[in-house]
């Protein structure tokens, strides 16, 4: 018996190459992102060629086998299945192929997930936005409503669901604790919470979306027990959860923070009279959900009045809850023993609508936002009028027209019905193009001004002191490469790119994808020149296309 060194050397070299490449993959080395998958395909092609073509390479050398090699050969080429002549070597080959296929599938799956963090928006500015755009369901309402949907053992159908990353992560979190989730289409889902067997919401979900903490109130209300990791989310400032804990304790729950988790438990929840120290949307919704299945009457004062608070209350009422006063300063909740199935449609997203309205203002465009509730946009409309836009309201639509240069104004963010903090970056971009000096006072989140540093790279003249920003308007922006610091700021920087001269690249758009569905597609429908790219090749292709 003889052994050929050709196949041995070929396999040895290829294994070394593949091992090294896998090392880069596992370590997420930048070489992976700069390289190409062609390396892997090339190596696989060499292996397949060597297996199919019975040739020896010039360095092939014949050696005589020792007894050990002869023994190993006899084992490898032994018949393991009678007359069918299935050899050990065949089994090993198929095992190798199967493992290789599984690893490649896992690699491509991981690569697709990593790719979204590498994606960018490339924008050619200078075109006014003109046309109509349909607004989707409210993300902030959807997240809380999805959490509340598990509070019944019957099936709940939710319509007008925005297809955004935050919503998809929330659905994964709900599935992760055992609930049945059936996605009917992009905007419709059915949820049944009767199969829930886990009350622990892991950090992986919380770190992606802060609103996962709504599952704390939902689980505590239904099961009287919940464990949720301390929340993360966009870095826009301190967002303490002390009012959430205060509310749960007032209802009779024992609440502790252990090993980075909020652990809440109660034999029973009892109605109470609660006054929030500060107006907080999250605590209002969370405590409202828990109180909906408590014993007796709960009165909550100094509560948030945002439209999505009202929407969550309406959703719970459609399941049999008894909640009155949502949208006012005082909410009264009469606890019920159980909730039942429902079919519910989420309200339109006022922040998405406002974003497109300010995009019209900044680009001197003419945009009509469809599928909106104009009343929810009162504060936004008021500021658009202040800065010189023409605004026309319809039953379920609002038209914004900007024919001339914008005027300066003063803005202070406040809880609803005041000017929303989520709309502050969008008006900031518009004011940076307005004639005169404007001021913005941020009274909700202290880190909302991060985007102004990026805007300054595009020529904006801004000065930030504490919670106040002074903006001296310029005639136009110059294109630059900027990075989205958070969800709303990312959308605002895209607006800036649309109003700028030249080509703007916006990095870290994963933030934008958290809260805006088909953002670039909707902008293109209004005449914007914007593409989502993930490589230098795609950037160059866009530049050639737009000239």
N, C-alpha and C positions, 0 to 999 in steps of 0.2 A: 504493500500500500504506500502511496506517496501523497504529499500535501502541497498544494500550490500556494505560494506566498502572495500571488496577485490579488485574489479575492480578499485575503486577510488584510493586506495593506489598504485596499480600497475601503473596506468596511471600517478599519481602524481610523483612517483619516476623516471619513464622512461622519463618524460618530463624534470625533473631536470637534468638528465644525458645528454640528447640531447641538452638542452639549454647550459649547460656548455661546451660541445664539440663544438657547433656552435660558442660560444664565442671565443674559441681558433682558430677556422678557420678564423673568421672575423678579429681577431687581428694578425693572422699569427704568433702565438706563437710557439716557438720552440718545445713545447710539441706535436704540430700537426705533425711535421716532425719526431720526435722520436717515436711517437705512431703508431697506425695502424688503418685502416678502419674497422678492425674486431670488434672494439668497437661499431661502428654504426650498423653493421650487427647483432651483438649480441643483442643489444637493440631492433632492429626491430623484430628479431626472438621471443623474449619474448612477445612483443606486439601481434604479430600474433598468437602465441600459446595461449595466454590468450583469444584472440577473438574467436579462433576456438574450444577450449576445454571448455566445460561448467562445470568448477570446481570452488570451493571456497577454498581459502587458509585458513590455521589454524587460522589466525587472523580475519577471517570474522566475522562480528557481524551484527545482524539484529536490526535495529531501526525503529521506527514507524515514518512515514512521517508527517510532518506538512502540513497545507493547502497550504503553499507556494510551497513545493516540489511536492505536488500532482498537483498543477497548472502548474508547469514547466514540469512535466512528461506528462501531457495532451497535452502541446504544442509540445514537442519533438516527441511524438508518434502520433501526429495528421496526418490524411490522407489529403494530399494536392492535390491529383489528382484523384478524383472520384473513380471509380471502380478498377482502376489499383493499388490501395493501395500503392502509393508512399508516404512514411512517411518523416516528417521533419528530423527524425534521419538518414534516408538513405541519404538525401541530404547533411547533415552535414558530414556524414562519407565519401562520395565521394568527397566532397570539401576538407576534410582533406587529403585524399589519393592523390588527384591531386596536392595540394600544396606541399606535401611531395616529390612527384616524381619530380616536377619542381625544388625544392630546391636541391635535390640530383644530378640532371643533371647539374645544375649550379655549384655545388660543384666539381663534377668530372671534368668539363670543366676548372674550375679555378685551380684545383689540377694539371692537365696536363700542364697548362701554368707555374705554379710555379715550377713543376718538372724540367723543362729545366735549371732553375737557380741552381738546386741542383746537376746536372749531373757532372760527372768527367770522365776523361780518365785514365784508368789504363794500364800501359805499362810494359811489360817485355822486357828489352833491351838485346843487345848483338848479334842480328842477322843482318847481312848485308841485305840491301834492294836490291832485284833483280827482274827485270821484266819490264813490260811496264805499263804506266798509261796514261789515256786519260784526257786531260785538258779541263775544261769547259769554258763557256763564261766569259768575263772579267766583274767582279762585278762593277768596277768603271765606265766602259763604260755603262753598263746596267742601272745603276741608273740615269745617265744623259739622256740616250736615252728614258727611260720610261717617264721622265718628259717632254721631247720634243715631245713625241707622242700625247700629249693632244693639241698641237698647230694647229691641223687640225680638222675640223668637220667630216672628213671621217675616216673610219676604218683603223687602222694601225696594221700590223702583225709583231711581233718581234720574231725571232728564236734564238737558241743557248743562251737562257736566263739561267743564273745559278740559281739553286733552293737553294738559301741561305736566311737566315733570313732578311738581309738588303733589298733584292729585294722584298720579300714578304711584308715587312712593307711599302715599297714605293708603291706597288700595292694597299695596304689598304688605304694609304694617297690619292692616285688618286681616288679610289672609294669613299672616304670620302667627296670629293668636287663635286661628282655627275657624274663623268665619268663612262662609261660602260667598265668593265673589264671582259674578257672571257678567262679563262685559258684553252687552248686547251690540253696541256699536261705539264709535268714538265718543259719543256724548250721552250714552245711556248705560246704566249699570244696575244690576240687581244684587242685593246683599241680604244674606240670611245669617243672623247672629246666634242661631240655636245651637250651633256646633262649637262654639267657643270653649276652649279648654285651658287656655293660658291667659293669665292676667298681667304678664310682664312684657312691656314694650321696650325692646332693646335699643341701645344707643345708636346702632347703625341707622335706624329710622329717624330718631330724634335729631341727630347731627345734620341730617339732610334737610329736614323741614321742622321748624319750631312748632308748627301747629299740631304735630303728633301728640302734644300734651293734652289735646282735647279728649283723647282716649282715656285720660285719667278721670275726668268728670263722667264720661259715658260708662266706664266700667264700674266706677264707684257707685253710680246711681243704680245700675242694674244688679251688680253682683256684690256690692258693698266691699269690694276689694280691688286694688289696682297697684301696679308697680310700673313706674315710668322713669326712664333716665332723664336727668336734668337737660333741658332743651338747649339747642344751638340755633342755627338759622343765619340769616344775613347779619354781618357785623355793622349794624347801624347805630349801636349804642346799647346802653344798659336797659334790659327789659326784665326786671325782677318778677318773680312769681309769688311774692309774699302775699299779695291779695288773693290769689288762688287758694293758697294754704289757709289763709284766714277764713275764707268762705267755707272750705271743707270742714275745718275744725268747728266753726259755728254750727254746722249741720250735725255735729256729733261724731265726726270721724277722728281717729287717731292718725296723725300724719307725722312721719319722720323722714329725714334725709339720711340714707345709709349707703355708703359706697357709691356715691354719685347717682343714687336713685331716690325718687320720691315714693315712699311706701305709705299708702293710705288704706285704712281698714275700719270697718264699723259693724257692730251688730245690727244696728238700724240707724237710718238717718231721720232726723226730726226737723220739722220746719222751724225757722228762726227769723229774727229781725236783724238784718245785716246792713251796715253802712260802709261802703268802700272808701278808703282814705283818698284814693285818686281814681279818676275815671280810666278804666281799663277794659278794652274790648275782650281780651283773652279771658280775664277773670269773670267778667259778666257772663260770657257764654259757658265757660266751664262749670261754674257754680250753678247756673241755670239748669244745665243738663242733670247734674246730680240732684238738685232740688226737685226736679220734675217727678222723681220716683221716691221722694221722701215721705214721711208721715206728717200730715198737717200743712199749715200755711207758712210759706217763706216770703218775706218782704225784703227786697233788695233796693237800697237807695244809692244815689250818686252813681248810677250805672251808665254804661256806654249806650249811645243811641244810634250807632251806625246802621245803615241799611242791612248789612249782613247779620247783625244781631237780631233785627226784626225777622229776617228770613229764617234763621235757625229756630226762633220761637214759633213762627208759623209752621215750620216743618214738624216740630215736636207736637204742636196742637193737632196737626193732621194725623198724627199717630195716636191721639187720645190724651195728650197732656192738657193741663189746664193752666195756661200762662196768659196773663193780662198785663198790659202796660208797656210792652216792648216798643221802643222808640221814644219813650218818655223818661223822666228822671227816676221813676219808681216802677219796678216790675214786681207783680204779685203772682206767686206760684202755689197752686194747691196740688200737693203731691197725689199721684195715682199709683195703684198697685202694679199695673202692667200697661204696656203700649202695644199697638197693633200695626198691621201692615198699612202701607200707603203708597201712593204714586205722586211724586212731587217734582216740580220744575224749578230750578235755581234761577234767581234773579240775574239780570245782566250785570256785567262787571263795570262799575263806574270808573275804576282806575284805568282799565284798558281804553274805555271811551275817552276819558280825559287825555290820555297819552296821544291818541290820534288827533284830538282837537288841538292840542298844543303843537303837534307836528304840522298841522295846517297853518297855524299862526307863525311858526318859525320859518317856514318855507314860502310864506306869502301865497298860500294855496286856498283851495275851496273844497272842503271835505264835509260830507254828511255821514254821521255815525248812525247806524240803524240798530234796531233791537235794543233800545235803551229806555230807562225811566228818567225823563228830564228833571224831575224833582230831585233825584239823587245827585244831580250835577249842578245844583244851584250855585254853590261856592265857586266851582270851576268856571261856570258861565259868567259869573259876576266879574272875575278877574280877567277873563278874556275880553269882556266889554271895556274894562278899565284900561287895558293896554291898546285899545283901538281896533279890535276885531268886530265884525258884524256877525251877530249870532241870531239864528232863527230856530225857534222851537216848534216841534210838531208833537203829535200824540206819543209816538215811540221812536222819534228821531230828533237829532239836533244838527244844524248846519252851521259851519264856521267858515267865514270868509275873511282873509287878510289882504287888503288891496294896497296898503302903504306901510311905511316903516312903523314899527310898534312904539308905544309910549312907555315910559317908566312908571313904576308904581311901588307900593309897599305891601309886603305879604307877611302874615304871621300864621303859622300852622296851629290849628286848634282841633280838639275833638269835634266830631260831627254835631251840629251842622256847620262848623267852621271849616276853614280851608284845610284839606287833608294833607297830612305829612307825606303820604305816598304820592302826592302830586307836586311836591316841592321841587325835586330835581327838574321836572319837565318845565315848570314855569321859570326856573332858574336859567335854563338854556334860552328861553324866549326873551327874558329880561336882559341877558348878555348881548342881545342883538337890538335892544330897544334904545331909543334916543333918550339920553339923560341918565341920572343915577337912581338906582333902585336899591331897596333894602329887603332882606329876607330874615325873619326871626323864626328860628326853629325851636318850638316849645315842647316837642314830643321826644325826639331822639337826638342825642348830642353829636352823633357821628354822621349825620345826614349830609354834611358838606364835603365829604371825600371827593365827590365827582368834580368839584370846582377846581381842584388841582389838575385834573385831567383836562377840564375845559380850558384852563389857562394855557395848556400846550397848543390849543387851537386858536389862541390869540385873545381869549376873553380877559377882561381886566377885572379881577375880583380881589377882595380883601376880607378875610374871615377873622372875627374877634369874638371868642366865646361861642355863644349860640346865635350870633348875628353875622350876616354876610352883606357887604356892600358891593354892588355890581355897577360898573361904569360901562354903558353899552358901547359896542363897536359896530362898524358898518357891516362887517362880514367876518366869518371864521375862515381860517386857513386849515386845510386838511392836515391830519397828523395821525399817528398811531397811538391809540388810547386803550385803557383797560377798564372794564366794568367793575366797580367795587361792590355793587349789590344789584338787586333786581331792578328797582325803579331807576336808579342812576344809570344802569346799563342801557335801558330804553331811552333815557334822556340823551346819552352820548350818541346814540344812533340818530336821534333827531338833529343833534348838532352836526353830525356827518352829512345829513341830508341838506342842511343849510349851508355847508361849507363849500369853498372852491377847491376842487381837486379830489383826490381819492383818500378816504379815511378808512382805517382798519380798527375795528373794535375787538379787543381780546376778551377772554373769559366770558363768552356769551352764554355759558351754561347757566349763569345767573338769570339772564333774560328768559331762557327757555323754561325756567321754573314757573313763570307766571304769565307768559304770553304765548298763545297758540298760533302757530303758523305766522309768526311775526313778520318775517321777511316776505312771505307770500302776500299778505295783506297790504304791505307797503308797496310791493310791485304792482298790485292791482290799482294803486293810486298814482302810478307813474314813477315810483322811486326806482333808482338803479342800485340794487342791493343784492348781494349773493352771500350764501353761507359757504365758507371754504375751510379746508383743513390742511392745505399744503401750499408751498411756494409755487408749484406748477399751476394750481387752480387760481392763485392770485394773478399770475402772469396772463393766464387765459382770460380772466375778467378784464384786465387792463387793455388787452388787445381788442376785446369785444367792444368796450366803451370808447376806445380811441384815446 
